[in-house]
Amino acid sequence: MDAKPGTPEFDELEALVILVEAFERIAYPMEAAPANDAVLFYMDQHNLKPKDLVPIFGSTSRTSDILSGKKPMTLEMIRKLNSQYGISIESLTRPSRLREPARRGRPAAA
């Protein structure tokens, strides 16, 4: 790991790093984070609170629903998050992990 650039040891280390990274991409692929997780990550990194996003999402309850994955973001919300906070469109347009709403009443007979 202490190989100096321009040496054969450095070249060998660089080749091994490339091979290990390729192996990890194939053997352990990582799923892209859902949109609501991307927003939560951004909030964590920039010390934002849910109340800071109320102007974008419209209300405290809608902000909570979007961040928890109960409701998806609208195109207008995505545009505002991108323009005001610089969150990439790519990460905001991934499907959120939407939670299934709780079922009410008795289950249907089979």
C-alpha positions in Angstrom: 0.0 0.0 0.0 3.0 2.3 0.3 4.0 1.9 -3.4 5.4 5.1 -5.0 3.8 6.3 -8.2 5.7 5.3 -11.3 7.1 2.1 -9.8 6.2 -1.5 -10.9 4.8 -2.0 -7.4 2.4 0.9 -7.8 1.3 -0.4 -11.2 0.6 -3.8 -9.8 -1.3 -2.3 -6.9 -3.4 -0.1 -9.3 -4.2 -3.2 -11.4 -5.3 -5.1 -8.3 -7.5 -2.3 -7.2 -9.2 -2.2 -10.6 -9.8 -6.0 -10.5 -11.2 -5.9 -6.9 -13.5 -3.1 -7.8 -14.8 -5.0 -10.9 -15.3 -8.1 -8.8 -17.3 -6.2 -6.2 -19.5 -4.6 -8.8 -20.3 -8.0 -10.3 -20.5 -10.1 -7.1 -22.1 -7.5 -4.8 -24.1 -5.1 -6.9 -25.6 -2.1 -5.0 -29.1 -1.0 -5.7 -29.6 2.7 -6.2 -31.2 4.4 -3.3 -34.9 5.2 -3.6 -35.8 8.9 -4.0 -37.1 9.4 -0.5 -33.9 7.9 0.9 -31.8 10.3 -1.2 -33.7 13.2 0.3 -33.2 11.8 3.8 -29.5 11.4 3.2 -29.2 15.0 1.9 -31.1 16.2 4.9 -28.7 14.3 7.2 -25.6 15.6 5.5 -26.9 19.3 5.6 -28.5 19.3 9.0 -32.0 19.9 7.6 -35.2 19.0 9.5 -38.5 17.9 7.9 -39.9 21.4 8.7 -37.3 22.8 6.3 -38.9 21.0 3.4 -42.5 22.0 4.2 -42.3 24.9 1.7 -41.5 22.4 -1.0 -43.9 19.6 0.0 -46.8 21.8 1.1 -47.5 20.7 4.6 -46.1 18.9 7.6 -48.2 15.8 7.0 -47.3 15.5 3.3 -43.6 16.0 4.2 -43.8 13.2 6.6 -45.7 11.0 4.1 -43.1 11.6 1.4 -40.0 11.1 3.7 -41.5 7.9 5.1 -42.3 6.5 1.7 -46.1 6.6 2.0 -46.5 9.0 -0.9 -44.4 9.7 -4.0 -43.0 13.2 -4.9 -44.6 15.1 -7.7 -42.6 16.5 -10.6 -42.9 20.0 -9.2 -41.5 18.8 -5.8 -38.6 17.2 -7.7 -37.9 20.3 -9.6 -37.9 22.4 -6.4 -35.5 20.0 -4.6 -33.2 20.1 -7.5 -33.2 23.9 -7.9 -33.1 24.9 -4.3 -30.9 22.1 -2.8 -29.0 20.8 -5.9 -30.1 17.2 -5.3 -29.7 15.4 -8.6 -32.7 14.8 -10.8 -31.4 11.2 -11.3 -31.6 10.4 -7.6 -35.0 12.2 -7.2 -36.6 10.3 -10.0 -35.9 6.8 -8.8 -38.9 5.1 -7.4 -39.4 5.6 -3.7 -40.0 2.6 -1.5 -43.6 3.1 -1.0 -45.2 1.4 2.0 -48.4 -0.4 1.5 -51.3 1.3 3.3 -52.6 -0.6 6.3 -55.7 -2.7 5.4 -58.9 -1.9 7.2 -61.7 -4.2 8.1 -61.8 -7.9 7.7 -59.8 -9.8 5.1 -61.8 -10.9 2.0 -63.0 -14.5 2.1 -61.1 -16.9 -0.1 
